């Protein structure tokens, strides 16, 4: 399968690392935002064609599918562009940064019939898969998820510490991971979802701190704390408080409530959540089926984020 990657930044490279482990997949084009860095990544990964124009990549007949690891603000328009070109698409999280664009993507996918998937990596991390498998088997029931998403970002830099041309967002990017995972693990859409946010950064124009609380009809709740002001370990850390044990998930690793490591070696073919996500995308194309985390499945997370954003605006107006 010949595919293309859009986005030469930190997460684009993570996808290249993942795809290198999947048999029968060749990345034949890279569409980036900066000519110099795109050329550098293409050379490093032996990608035969690179460009700064996505349309040029889409014009290559051999390209069957595209992975979008571009700035969040471009996801919706580029995903529609890819689908209307007749190519399958995997869109890094979030699939859009507002509900109307997400709804449009679901409509375009149904209209074109291509495979369209969101990059909801938490569904694929072995740690969360282990929890999900036990929930499905009836061995666990979530009482509460307590989640912390912490970074230190006072400037526009990516995961590699390099300058970023766009502004990251706690709600529409980082909270999206947990909102989707909570609803995926409980099998329900949040019946209540509220949020509060801290002051707006004078240069970045975004809230640097945020708190979110959700509840599903069956009673499970989720508390989520997010910050760009944290000096300490970075990333997202999950505490699952269940009826039959407590579990701590740290990306692809899982521990019990007493910090004893849980063996995840039999959960999946890889211990890399991004690789497993990409494997699902490739498999769905080959098998002509809806993937886990299709744009249609991602829509409930976008609907909940929209409700939280409206609550944030309402609280701000009251304040």
Phi, psi and omega in degrees: 000129180259121183232169178235157176240133172250121182115115184256011184277199187302316182282332173299318178295322177300322178291322177297319177298319181291314183296333179296341181264001184253118182295144173078019180236128177237128173272114187251354178209143176233121176252116184239178181265330180243128183300314185296311182288328178294316178298321180295314180294318180299319179293317181299322185257012176055042176272121191291337183227136173221156183200165172256008180240114179301324180300326179294320176295317182292339180281352179282114186301327185289340180291119181262331186209157181227136170256124181262112175238049185257175178305143183310319184295345180263349189304309186295311183294320180290322179297318177296319178301317180294313182296320180288344173275001178082018181254148173288153184218137168246124186250121177302151182295135358271160180292339177199169178248021166201161187293320183298321178293321178297318178297323179295321179296321177298319178297314181295321178299316180293325179291318185271332180079008178279167174281127179226123189227144173268149182274061182273078190302328183299332176297337189252342176306132180307325180300312181284330175297320180300315177298313183299317180299321179288327176295313180299324180283355180081015182268343181222149171222128182284131172263316180206143168247126178246117191232138176236125177241108189231133174219170171235100184223100175259353177226167180280089177231152181267189184295342178264003180080012180267153181302143181241138184277355183227165183260127178289166184217129181295320184282300190283346175251292190287320177292333181303321178305310186283322178301314179294316183296317180301315181288327177293315183289325180273342182072019182222156173270139183303129176273337174227138179206114182229158181212158171226153180224154179275192182298154177277132179292132186295331179265315184282334177074021180230159173289134182265350179219145184204147174231138183226138174233133179228156175216138176258161185306326182287348174118342180296143178239161177224130173246129185232123175249131180230142179205141168260006183257003187280128172254105184161199179304133181263155174122195181240132184234128187247133170246115174266114174259111189242172177288345184223056177119163176240140186223142180245118180252126177235093185055244185269007180247152182222140180227156173278181185296343177258016176069026173272130182294142177254132182289118180250011188298336181262006185284317185208174184288342182220160174260008182255112183299323180292320176298317180295323175299312180294324177298321179295319178299311181296317181295320180297323177293312182297325183264358179052057181222166176289130179278158166297131185076034171299162180300328178294319179291331180285345188297324181297325176295319179295323178295319179291320176300321179298318178297319179294318179299318178298322178292320177300318180292322180294313180298321180296318180297318179296317180296000000 
